[in-house]
Amino acid sequence: MRDQKLQTIQNTRNSLILGFVLSAFLTILAWLILYVMLSPVPNMTFTLDRLVFACKCWGMATLFCLVLGIDAVSYERLGTFGISALGDGESLRLRINQRYLQQTLEQMLVFVPGLFLLAVYCETGESMRLVEIATLMWIAARFLFWLGYHHDVQIRAPGMVSTLQSFLILLYGCTRFGYELGGLIGAILVISVFVSLELYLLSINRI
């Protein structure tokens, strides 16, 4: 029984890794295409203007990902046996929507600070396209994750890629801040401590 369970876990892990690699490749390709296609963002000389633009991007991400998730849960509760939040009438679709909503909220807490830091350090209208693209890709990945979750719980690779994107953007912003505080040593310290802790968490959570 244990061997079968381990094999199932391994098959699921392999499927997720394969989907992640494919999604990562397509994401990088989409980033490059969008960076070439999109026009520079106008009037981005001052930091405040860039932060306002990032705030607008945050609003779009909230509207299309978080609000729609809230509505999906609310509408199903209103029209099904799941109307009693403490009862046992919750459907699989409702539980999946709840998982999506919870994870989207969690991911937004990582995505938004990174987005604002990226806006601070992108000092031209050309580079501010990165803020725009990061938002578009995050929204698209959230939708693909949501649809995939309803089809098969193993199809979660786009969500994993959007998580990695948010991590990398936030790490970039924090590394730049570390450089401001301590120069090259400060930047290296931020990266090395974060990577070390990530490797530790990975090592203690292996079956």
Beta strands, then each sheet from edge to edge (+ up, - down):
end
